[in-house]
Amino acid sequence: MITGAVVNALDFGADPTGVADSTNAIQNAINSLATSGGVVRLPVGTYAVTSPIQMSSGVSLIGDGYFGGSSATAQKEGTTTIIATHTGNAILNLKGCVSCTISDLSLDTSTSTYPKTGMLLGRTSTASAGYHNISRVSVYGYFSVAAVYSIASEDNVWENLNIWLYGGAAKYCFYTSTANNLSVDTLTTSSNIDNVFIHPFFINASSDSGSACIYMETAQQMGSWSFIGGYLTANAGSYVRINTGSVDGLSPLGPFTFVGTSGERLASGNPSYGFNLTTSVAGLRIPGLTITGCRFDFQANTGGTIYLFSQASNLCLLNPNIVMQPPEASPYANIQFYRNQIMGGIVDIGRSSIWNTATLNSGWSNTYGTPPYAAAAYQLDQTGYVNLRGTVTGGTGTIFTLPSNMWPTYNMLYSTISNGAAAQVLVDTSGNVTLQSGSAASVDLTAIRFDINYQY
């Protein structure tokens, strides 16, 4: 329950019609409670601001409603909206603040003049840690860095945070780190622990391949981040990207939890990753990564460049609990796990593996190929193994070539049977499946299976 003095921004001269500049009026209302704390009421209306609004510790900024969903213009009526026309650090700045409540309002921008972020959270000292409650808040519009930028702000609860990043140079709906990597304002590097999101709704229209709905720059002092439910919509890049090690070269504390946080691509969009785990330092680990019931939509993965889940080859997953749903598009998005870099835990992507009929070369044909016998085919299963099947005959040289996402790390030579006798088949690093020795009559491919991520 919110307690303390209650003031109304209209009494300080705020203009709910959006015609007059309300910056000073809103700021003065907040400043009037800077010593004692309390509530600033911002009634229904549109409030134009021309510089950042600086919050104070213990102050709550409460509106009368926020616009949600994916059509901001149609849903502003009956809500409280602050619209910024400036290039400052943020629309609403919580830097250095502790124990603020922000609820039932929207932050918006013009299409041509816009700030670095919509909402900025961070520290001016190691003591100013956060402890904020942010609920039923929308951040829409154009930004030059990120819609929401949270640096070393701890113990925050985010409920029904609604973000739509329309454009600007910004690549991230929500960006967090222990350090001020993107140089917004002046912030203190510190720990970044315990943030809980309940039903986030993020839309990212950026076409940058490095964009993400959620971007987490993790370091040793970061962990206990949870996302419960919600929906992410991506146009490019990643739905969720977790990058480890660039701040201090150390592994994060963990855990990081995503439960039922799913999404779809923006109309005509083509994101490359669902979860994209990267690192700049070999040998680091992410402990206790939990992903349960999350599902993302992709375009058909004909080029082999789309990943439901991608783990960097030099990044260790320590005791993960990953049980994901398959994407909607077919052929399914790839997965990229490195089993030698997964220590314990559970990994299950929950999809059926599709058999792809091979295009035979150089005079090769199927020995059988009609039911109940299988034609020559290949699949990439949910564990990252490529499997071949079928029996071929009558050709020379390369039997067929696998798509690029199924090429092995090393040349793989397999013993098999052809015409009832021993034979050898080579699968090389360019995906060529070639008979190396033995008869070209009835070459059996069924025993050939390899891990595309195998490392010595």
NUROFI-268200 format. One line per field, with one value per residue (C-alpha): residue number from 1; residue in one letter; x, y, z. Coordinates in steps of 0.001 Angstrom, whole numbers, plus 500000, padded with zeros to 6 digits. Example, Ala and Ser with C-alpha at 12.3 -4.5 7.8 and 13.67 -1.06 7.14 Angstrom:
<recs>
nr = (1 2)
rest = (a s)
x = (512300 513670)
y = (495500 498940)
z = (507800 507140)
</recs>
This chain:
<recs>
nr = (1 2 3 4 5 6 7 8 9 10 11 12 13 14 15 16 17 18 19 20 21 22 23 24 25 26 27 28 29 30 31 32 33 34 35 36 37 38 39 40 41 42 43 44 45 46 47 48 49 50 51 52 53 54 55 56 57 58 59 60 61 62 63 64 65 66 67 68 69 70 71 72 73 74 75 76 77 78 79 80 81 82 83 84 85 86 87 88 89 90 91 92 93 94 95 96 97 98 99 100 101 102 103 104 105 106 107 108 109 110 111 112 113 114 115 116 117 118 119 120 121 122 123 124 125 126 127 128 129 130 131 132 133 134 135 136 137 138 139 140 141 142 143 144 145 146 147 148 149 150 151 152 153 154 155 156 157 158 159 160 161 162 163 164 165 166 167 168 169 170 171 172 173 174 175 176 177 178 179 180 181 182 183 184 185 186 187 188 189 190 191 192 193 194 195 196 197 198 199 200 201 202 203 204 205 206 207 208 209 210 211 212 213 214 215 216 217 218 219 220 221 222 223 224 225 226 227 228 229 230 231 232 233 234 235 236 237 238 239 240 241 242 243 244 245 246 247 248 249 250 251 252 253 254 255 256 257 258 259 260 261 262 263 264 265 266 267 268 269 270 271 272 273 274 275 276 277 278 279 280 281 282 283 284 285 286 287 288 289 290 291 292 293 294 295 296 297 298 299 300 301 302 303 304 305 306 307 308 309 310 311 312 313 314 315 316 317 318 319 320 321 322 323 324 325 326 327 328 329 330 331 332 333 334 335 336 337 338 339 340 341 342 343 344 345 346 347 348 349 350 351 352 353 354 355 356 357 358 359 360 361 362 363 364 365 366 367 368 369 370 371 372 373 374 375 376 377 378 379 380 381 382 383 384 385 386 387 388 389 390 391 392 393 394 395 396 397 398 399 400 401 402 403 404 405 406 407 408 409 410 411 412 413 414 415 416 417 418 419 420 421 422 423 424 425 426 427 428 429 430 431 432 433 434 435 436 437 438 439 440 441 442 443 444 445 446 447 448 449 450 451 452 453 454 455 456)
rest = (m i t g a v v n a l d f g a d p t g v a d s t n a i q n a i n s l a t s g g v v r l p v g t y a v t s p i q m s s g v s l i g d g y f g g s s a t a q k e g t t t i i a t h t g n a i l n l k g c v s c t i s d l s l d t s t s t y p k t g m l l g r t s t a s a g y h n i s r v s v y g y f s v a a v y s i a s e d n v w e n l n i w l y g g a a k y c f y t s t a n n l s v d t l t t s s n i d n v f i h p f f i n a s s d s g s a c i y m e t a q q m g s w s f i g g y l t a n a g s y v r i n t g s v d g l s p l g p f t f v g t s g e r l a s g n p s y g f n l t t s v a g l r i p g l t i t g c r f d f q a n t g g t i y l f s q a s n l c l l n p n i v m q p p e a s p y a n i q f y r n q i m g g i v d i g r s s i w n t a t l n s g w s n t y g t p p y a a a a y q l d q t g y v n l r g t v t g g t g t i f t l p s n m w p t y n m l y s t i s n g a a a q v l v d t s g n v t l q s g s a a s v d l t a i r f d i n y q y)
x = (500000 501290 501439 502563 501550 499624 499994 498408 500635 497761 498082 501650 500561 500788 498780 496843 496055 499675 499797 501903 505226 504600 508241 508640 505199 505788 509321 508181 505493 508121 510555 507886 508039 511792 512317 509255 508257 504700 502583 502442 499144 499135 495516 494251 495790 498855 501745 504459 507977 511118 513746 514123 511928 514116 512479 513283 513650 510427 508241 505507 504360 500852 498735 495207 495975 498475 497997 498805 499024 500296 498310 499394 497638 494246 494559 495739 492258 491522 495174 498007 500794 504060 505398 508989 510414 514060 517388 518196 519126 515572 511920 511822 515123 515365 519150 520243 516714 515539 512015 510020 506696 505787 502373 499452 501069 502718 505972 506036 508193 507970 509132 511955 513321 513670 515789 518336 515938 512358 513153 516601 517488 520901 523131 525025 526617 526796 523949 521368 520391 516783 513928 511428 507938 507041 503621 501256 503705 504130 507270 506603 508350 511784 514995 518690 519953 517187 513552 514422 518008 518672 522215 523009 519481 518457 515416 512947 509540 508234 504594 502922 505757 504729 507413 507183 510428 509346 512690 515641 519136 518100 518436 517007 513615 515135 518889 520573 524120 526274 528083 527107 528320 526246 527191 523786 524179 526761 526163 528061 529073 527863 525959 522778 520708 517068 514733 511371 509231 505594 504013 506347 505118 507961 507871 511124 510833 514602 516008 519539 520943 522294 518939 517099 513836 515734 519495 521408 525107 526043 529030 530182 527813 524662 522024 518513 516668 513250 510745 507336 504946 504742 505226 508132 507871 511064 511770 515435 518266 517237 514195 516558 520329 522541 526147 528714 532164 532660 532323 534730 535697 533960 530966 527670 526125 522903 520274 518373 514812 512296 508947 506347 507943 507161 506719 506420 508164 506900 504955 507497 510260 512883 514705 517716 517621 515188 517696 521156 523918 527224 530531 533746 535785 536359 535607 532941 529728 526085 524862 521269 519751 516081 513901 510531 507604 508964 508090 509134 507965 510380 510272 510974 514650 515570 518976 519963 520677 517855 518258 515622 518500 522163 524969 528439 530970 533199 530410 529551 526017 526168 523148 520668 516971 515930 512617 511364 508493 509141 508747 505758 507534 508722 511502 512180 514743 518084 519442 523091 524167 527717 527409 531024 530094 526943 527597 524642 521048 518359 518177 515094 513859 510730 510429 510128 513041 512122 513553 514608 514737 518256 518881 521088 524030 526333 524043 523126 519574 517574 517945 514469 512936 509245 507292 508001 511563 512918 514482 517864 517304 518887 517737 519122 517622 516950 520243 522329 523076 522783 521337 521329 519110 518357 520198 521635 523120 524739 526641 530153 531660 529486 526146 524546 525484 524076 522869 525439 523882 524574 528258 530521 533422 535846 535891 534012 534752 532203 532277 529124 527865 527489 526427 526809 530450 532396 532462 533420 531507 533067 531135 533470 533443 531592 528747 529598 528564 530900 531561 535276 535602 533449 530841 528505 525640 523229 525309 523691 523630 521519 524388 525839 525293 527451 527422 527745 529173 531728 534967 538237)
y = (500000 503450 505877 509482 512810 512909 515748 516301 517426 519534 521737 522493 523564 520333 520503 517270 518451 518113 521692 523383 522050 520105 519343 521842 521129 517380 517892 520398 517996 515281 517682 518722 515180 514697 514846 513069 510779 510313 510122 512300 511816 512321 512212 511092 513112 513667 515580 517042 517164 518718 517345 514271 513890 513009 510810 510982 508121 507099 508918 507167 508450 507144 507678 506652 503989 502811 501740 498129 495691 496542 499606 502544 505282 503632 502972 506299 507555 507320 506817 508886 509528 511450 512250 513432 515705 515925 514110 513691 510533 509384 510333 509113 508919 506793 507143 507179 506479 503848 502502 504239 503072 503814 502613 503090 505415 505426 506911 507911 509957 511988 510348 512802 514076 511402 510529 507771 505690 505729 504667 504717 502830 502853 503891 507036 505126 501513 502217 503373 499863 500031 498277 499689 498498 499168 497970 498571 500844 501229 502493 503182 505098 505939 505793 506038 503384 501223 501560 500608 500722 499172 499144 497536 498208 495439 493963 495357 493944 494569 493700 494117 496150 496895 497996 498740 499938 501572 502863 505180 503739 501635 497855 496691 496768 495977 496214 495342 494979 495528 498348 501341 499782 502003 505257 506576 509267 508683 505438 503384 499800 497339 494087 493425 490860 489888 491310 489653 490241 489178 489079 491380 492328 493535 494354 495215 496608 497055 495371 495236 491696 492444 493539 491767 492072 491221 491815 490751 491603 489269 489479 487959 490127 489290 486665 485827 487238 485740 486220 484685 484478 487283 487679 488864 489963 490322 491665 490591 489481 487595 487204 486848 487362 486633 487750 486755 488011 491278 493389 491607 488362 486321 483989 485283 484051 482835 481595 483034 481786 481997 480288 480436 483508 483002 485065 485496 487354 490749 490728 490167 489942 487217 486910 484595 483376 482437 482219 483369 482663 484305 485058 486948 484858 481127 478835 480920 479338 480215 478420 477311 478496 477481 477721 476041 476073 478879 478856 481172 481533 481655 481628 478268 477477 476617 478293 476646 480027 480223 478886 478204 477923 478750 478120 479501 476677 478119 478794 476204 475570 474412 472351 473825 472972 473604 472180 474181 473844 473512 476581 476831 477068 474045 473118 473730 476201 474662 474102 474487 472719 471667 468610 468807 472257 471153 470006 468070 469255 468670 469764 468913 470966 468861 468576 465736 465367 465779 463445 465307 463333 463431 464732 462011 462856 461175 458376 457228 455989 454425 450656 450406 453735 452823 451658 449671 450692 454217 456375 458016 460834 462804 464528 466795 465571 467563 466447 467931 464638 464154 460785 459188 456393 454481 452256 453583 451982 452427 455695 457102 459777 461946 460344 463577 466737 467754 471329 473615 473439 469678 469682 467883 469626 466984 464491 461419 457936 455191 451441 450084 447335 447340 444317 442158 443091 445737 449287 452786 456061 459480 462519 465497 468998 470324 467873 465579 461946 459819 456107 455635 451886 448874 448013 450684 448203 448575 450883 451032 454525 453721 453290 456756 459193 462080 465081 468349 470045 467378 468830 467094)
z = (500000 499052 501967 502517 501069 497788 495311 491914 489048 487716 490823 489754 486276 484259 481029 480255 476720 475590 474276 476961 478232 481463 482297 485139 486584 486867 488146 490772 491963 492418 494096 496595 497999 497727 501506 502850 499979 498790 495678 492571 490762 487008 485823 482417 479611 477429 478991 476775 478221 476735 479144 481391 484474 487479 490115 493843 496321 498001 495489 493519 490122 489484 486389 485497 482903 480305 476714 476028 473185 469736 468691 470799 468824 469075 472785 474245 475017 478718 479683 481141 478636 478953 475493 475088 472393 473458 473082 476778 478641 479384 479567 483168 485056 488213 488488 492125 493384 495845 496457 493735 492348 488738 487616 485245 482737 479319 478065 474411 472020 468873 465662 464978 468304 470968 474037 474565 476654 477839 481390 482997 486178 487789 490641 491564 494474 495600 498034 495472 494484 493281 495117 492624 491777 488146 487072 484175 482366 478594 476884 473209 470478 469109 471132 470367 472861 474386 475374 478968 480268 483693 485074 488448 489693 492078 493795 491285 490417 486907 486273 482868 481378 477810 475308 471614 470065 466812 465615 466153 466521 469526 469159 472486 474162 477548 478192 481488 482776 485834 484000 481882 478641 476341 478118 479113 481787 484563 486439 489025 488245 490867 491387 489419 491299 491794 489156 488533 485431 485378 481924 479956 476476 474209 470480 468707 465179 464734 461635 463091 463237 466720 468115 470927 472799 475994 476153 479276 479563 482406 484742 488028 490083 488135 488836 490045 487036 486325 483495 484132 481185 478683 474968 472807 469182 467148 463680 463495 465758 468904 471082 474075 474039 477034 476559 479173 480059 478201 481384 483753 482041 484755 484915 486357 489578 487975 487880 484916 484567 481719 482271 479501 477908 474222 471101 467373 464611 463548 460268 457443 460086 460239 463593 463654 467247 469980 472819 471756 474290 473437 475147 474440 476903 476461 479371 481101 482318 482868 485995 486482 483208 483284 480170 480506 478086 475894 472201 469353 465778 462819 459072 457448 457998 454428 454643 457909 459550 462113 465648 468260 470729 470106 472597 471863 471484 474241 476775 479434 480701 484316 485446 482941 482959 479360 478164 475181 472756 469014 466792 464503 461147 459166 458458 462134 463398 464282 467750 468621 471789 472618 474816 475938 477301 479196 482759 484196 484029 481416 477780 475722 472776 472363 468602 466153 463765 460106 457482 454333 451085 449606 446083 444589 442291 439786 438677 442169 442720 445516 445673 447174 448131 448287 451344 453393 452488 452991 450314 450971 453439 456278 459483 462199 465459 468632 470207 467394 465639 461876 460872 457410 456134 452945 450467 447188 444122 440741 440909 441229 443453 445701 446532 447795 449694 453072 453716 455363 458833 458864 457912 460409 462139 460824 457940 459157 457678 458323 457816 456216 453906 450131 448081 451208 451807 453750 452393 453573 453236 453831 455075 454643 456143 453082 453623 450710 451270 449127 448646 449430 448992 448239 445653 444284 444526 447473 449696 453151 454739 457790 460285 459618 462477 463714 466056 464098 467218 468053 469423 470276)
</recs>
